[in-house]
Amino acid sequence: MIADWLWGISPTSFKAGNKKKTERDVYKLYQVWENNIENFRQHAFKVRKQRFPQFANSNALYLLGKERGFNRFKNETEEEFRSRVINAISWYKKAGTVKGIKEILALYGFENVKITPILQTDPTKWAEFLIEADIPNGITEERFSLISEILIKIKPTHEKLNSLNIYLTSDFKQNRAAAMLSGHDITVYPYQVKELQLSAKDYTAIGYQAVHTTTIYPATN
């Protein structure tokens, strides 16, 4: 009990005389303090735990990030931000280097990244660079926005990001068909990806409709 512990460390003058400790006013005071001290002790452990980003709640994590010079990006998850705060020293060491930028982007799903100085193709742009990445599973607008924000923070301070090019790689079958319907005009305005890497057979079919019969002539490339 806390009251007994306090009694044990009390000065000997508190214990002088023949009274039992339970009869002494100072011990009774310790007993009154006991619950408050226990609550304070438990609270102190909880507060101390919030100093570690691994265990911090959202508000404490925000403050820990500020201490390390980090703000949470708009589309960054709490766990991604937590990981960044935990690895703050490593993050600062990697930022500004080609190897480090690639390693950081890989944490957010951007692997197979290629970084090219624009100077190689345009001598007038000596402080700009191009980033290209293959994204097998595609990318959302929010994720693209997040990566753009991250690049501003980890790029060399004297350089400017010229462009971020994303290449989509797929391994599914792609079927294309063109059809003619007599008596009606059909106009289609498709969205066309400028560069699409495919590793599958490409099937093409051309057909026409006559009365109620549709005939399709498939061809395999």
N, C-alpha and C positions, 0 to 999 in steps of 0.2 A: 504494500500500500504506500501511496505517496506520503501520507501523513507520517507513517513510521520512518520512511526514508528521510524526511525533513527533520524528524526528531533525532535521528541518528547523527546528522551533520550539524545539529544545533550546538551552540556554545555550552560549555559545562555549567555556566552560570544559570542557564535555563533549567538545568536538571538538579540544581542544589536543593537540599531539603529531603524530607521523608515522604512527600506526596507521590502517589503513583502517577505515571505519565498521563493516564486517562483522566486524572483529576486536575491536571494543570491547564490553565487558561491557554497557554501557548500551543499545547497539543490540540486543544479543542479548536483553536484558530486554524491549525494545519488541516484539521478534518473539514472545516468549512472551505478551505482553499482547494481541497483535493479534486473535486469535480471540475472546477474551473481550470486548474493546472492540467488535468488530463485532457480536457477539451482543447486547451491551447497546444498541448504536445501533439495531439492528433492533427490539428490544423496546421501546425508548423511543418509536419512531415508532408502534408498535401501541398502546401505552398512551395516547399523546397523541391518537390517532385516536378512542379511546373517550370523549374529552371532548366529541365532537360527536354530538348525538342522531341525526343522519342516518346515522351509521355504527356507533353503539354496539350492543353485544350486549345480550341481555335483562337481565343483571345490572347492567351499566353504565347502561342506560336507566332502570332502576328508581331508581338513585342520582341520576341527573340529574333525574328527575321529583321526587324528594324535595327536591332543592335549589331547585326552582321551586315547591314547595308542592303538588305533584300526587301523588296515589296512583292507581294503575290501578284502574278500576272493575271489578267482578266480571265483567261480560259484555262488556267492551271488548276488542277485538282489539289485538294488539301494535302493528300499524301505525296504528290509530286513536290509541292512547296516544302513539306516537312523534310523530305529527302534532301532538298537543296539546302535547307538550313543546317541539317545535320552535317552535310559534306561541304560546308561553306569554304573551308580552307582549300580543299581540293578543287572546288569550283574556281576560286580566284587564281590558283596556280595554272589551271588549264586554259582559262580565258586568254584570248589574244594569240594563241598558237594554233597552227593547222591541226596538229594531232589532238590537242585539247578540244577544239571546236567539234571535231568529228566524234570524240568520245561523249561529249555533252549531248549532241544531237541524237546519238544512238540511244541515250536514256529515254528519249521521247519518241522512239520508233523510227527515227531517220537513220537508216543504215546505208551502206554503199554510197556514201557522200563523196562527191568530187569537188574540190575547191580550186578554182583557176584564177590567177591574176589577169585582169583585163589587159594589162600591159603587154601580155604575150601576143595579143591580136590588135590592140590599139595603143600605140606608144604615147598617145596624148592623155590617156587615162592611167596614170601611174599609181594612183592610190585607190583603185576600185577592184573588186573581186566578184566572181560569179560562183554560185553554189548550185550544183546539180545533184539530184537524188532520185533513186528508184524506189517507188513505194508500191510493193506488190498488192497490198490490200486496199489501196486508195487512201484518201485523206479528206477529212471534213473541213469546212470553212473555218470552224473554230480552232482546229488543230493547226491549220496553216497560219492563222493569225497569231497563235501562241508561238510557233517557231519563229515567225518574223520578229516578235517582241524579244525573244531570247537572243536572236542573232545580234540585235542592237547592243545588248549587254555584254556579249562575249567576243565580239569582233575586236580586232586591233583598233585602238582609239584614233589612229591617224588614217584609217581606211574606211571606205564606204561600200556598202553592199550594192552592187550594180543590179543584180537580179537573182531570184530564187526560182529555179526551174525544177518542176516535178514531172517525172516520167512514170506513167502507169504501166505496169507489166501484168499481163493476164495469161492464164494457161487453160482457158475454156474454149469450147467450139464456138465459132462465130458463123452464123448463117445469114446470108444476104439474098434478097429476092427483089426482082422488078416485075411489076404486073401491069397489064393494059386492060382497062374496062371500057368496052365499046359504048359510046353514047354519053360518057361522062368524063370530065377533066378532073384529075386528082393531082394536087400539087403538095409536095412534102418539103418542108424546110428542116432538114436534120441538123442537130448539133454535131459537129465533126471535131474530134480530137486531132490536133495537128500531127502528133507523133504518138503512135500506139505500137508497142512491141508485142507481137503474138508468137506463141509457140504451139500452134494447133493447126489442124487441117482447115482449109477455107472452102466452104461450100457455096456455090452461086447457082441461082435458079432464075429462069425467065419464063413467064407464063402469060396466057391470054384467056379471056372469057368469051365464048361464042354461045349465044342463047343461054342455056342453062348448064352448059358443060365447061368445066375449067380444066385445061391441060397444062401440066407443068413439065418442063424439060430441065432436069437438074444436070449440073456439071460440077465435077470435082477438080479443083486446081491442085 
